Amino acid sequence: MTFSLNRDAAWQLLNEYTQGESLLKHALAVEAAVRGYAKKFGEDEEAWGIVALLHDFDYERWPSLEEHPFRGSEILRDRGYPDWVIRAILSHADYSGVPREGLLEKTLFACDEMAGFITAASLIRPTKSVLDLEPKSVVKRMKDKAFARGVKREDLIAGAALLGLPLEEHIGHVIGFMRERADALGLRGTL
């Protein structure tokens, strides 16, 4: 019997292990960005979206470097998820020892921290919205070391480079993909 990827099942799994609203919204933001790139690259939007949705599903329970994303990978393996899904999720963590080789792996890495940074940049705007956020504003925020301190700027830059895109263009794509899901992400704000 072959395993069939199913977004509803993935969403259920995410919610089984993740209660925090911000982490759920992060999963949705990364999903929006990765799905957007899948469409742009002519790849399987559903499959790529599911990988993005699940990339941090174990993080709330096991946030340590020793456990995340390794515990989640074990759970996915036990539930029959294909190796390529597990590999992509492992590859998003620099310390996992799994190099990012395929386009999905590179895209997940490029979108993970960027989606979080764009969310933070949206929420501090007067409108609290991604709908009026521009790439140049995100680049400006990247220069402010006190802003979203936990996000490594070199990861944001490396993600764009992995996709072969100028940083501002990558930021523009991710903003655009997240705008399409602004309501679900809680980023419509006052607009």
N, C-alpha and C positions, 0 to 999 in steps of 0.2 A: 504494500500500500504506500502510495506516495503522499508526502506531506503537502498540504495546500495552505499557502499563506492567506491569512484572512485578517482584514483590518479590525473587525469587531472583536475577534479573539485577541488580537494584539492589544487593543485598547483595554479589554477586560484584564489581561495580564498586567499591563501597566498600572491599572487602578488597584489590582490585588496587592501590589508591592509599594505603591506610591500614594500617599494621602495628601501631601502638601500641594496646595494650589499652584504655587510658583513653579515647582518642578513639573507638574502636569502641563502647565502652560509652556514651559521650556520645551518639553517633548513635542507639543503641538507646533511650536515655532520652528524647531529644527525639522519636523516633518514637512511643514509648509515650504521651507527653503529647499530641502532635498528633493521634494516632489517637483518643485519648480525647475530645478536643474535637470531632473530626470526627463521632464517634458522637453526642455531646451536641447538636451543631448540625444533625444529620441530613445530613451531607455524606459524600463517598466516603472511607471509612476507609483503603482500600487505597492510593488515589492520594495522599491527604494524607500517609499514613505513608511512602510512597516518597520524597516530597519531603523530609520530615524526615530520613529515613535518609541522604539524599545531600547535605544542606545544607552539610556541611563535608568532603566526601570528598576535596577537593583540598588541604585545610589542612596536612596533614603535609608534603607535598612543596613547597607554595608558601604559606607562612604570612604573607608580607608583604602589606601593604595594597595594594600595586600588583598583586599576583597573585591573592589569594584574595578573592572567589569567581570571579574573572574567568576564570582558567585552567580551572576546573571547568566553567564555563558553556560554554566553547568545546568541551570534550570532550563534554558532554551534547548540544550542538547537532550535533556530528559524528556522534554515535551515534543521532541521530534523536529525541531527547526533545522533547516539545512545548514551544512558547514559554512557556506558562503555568507550566510546571515551572521553567524557567530563570529566568523573571522572579521567581517566588517566592523562589528561592534567592538571586538577586542582591539582592532587597529586604531580606534579613535583615541585610545589612551596611549600616550607616548611611552609609558613605562611597562606596557604589556609585552613588549618584545615582538609584537606582530607588526611588520612594516606595512605601510599603506601602499598597495600596488595597483589595484584596480580603480577605475573611475568612481565607483560607488564609495570605496574606502576614502579616497581623496576628497570627495564631495562631502561626506559625513563630517570629516575633520574640519573642512573649510567652513561648514555651516554651523557646527556646534557652538563654538565660542562666539562667532559672529552674531548668531541669532540672539544669544544672551546679551551681548553688548548693545545690539540695536534695540532690544527691549528696554534696557536700562536708559539708553539715550532718548527713547520715546517717552518714558515715564517722567523724565525731569523737564520735559518741554511744558510750556504754559498750557498747551492743549492736552497733554498726556497722551499723545497720539502718534502712531507711526505714519498716519496719512499725510502729514505735512513735514515729515523728517526728510532731510536731504543728505546725500552722501558726504558732502563737504562738512556738514555739521558733525557727522560721525567721526570723520578724520580729525577734526578739531578736538573732539572729546578724547580721542586716542592719545593726544599729546598731553592731556591732563592726567598726570600719574595718580592723582588722588581719586579720580573718577573710576568706578568699577574696578577697584584696586586688584581684585582677584583674577582679572582677565589678563593673561599675558599678551601684550601687544605683538610680540614676535610670533605668537600662534595665529593671530588675525592676519598678519602679513604673510606668513608661511602658507596659510590656507588658500589665499588668493593665488600665490605663486604655484601651488600644487595644481590649481585649475588652469594655470597659464593666463591668468587675467590680471590686469592692473587692479590695485587695491580698491580704488574708487568705483571701478566698474563692478567688481564683486559685491561691494557694499550696496550699490544701486540695485543689483539683481536681488539680493537677499531682502532689502527693504520692499521691493516690488512684490516678491513672493509672499512676504508677511502681510502686506497691505490687503492681499486677497482674502486673508483669514483674520483681519483686524478684530472683528467682533469676538470670535472664538478665543483669540489671544488676549482679550481685554485691552486692546490697544487702539480702539476707535477714539477714546478720550471724549473731548467735548465737540468733536467734528461730526 
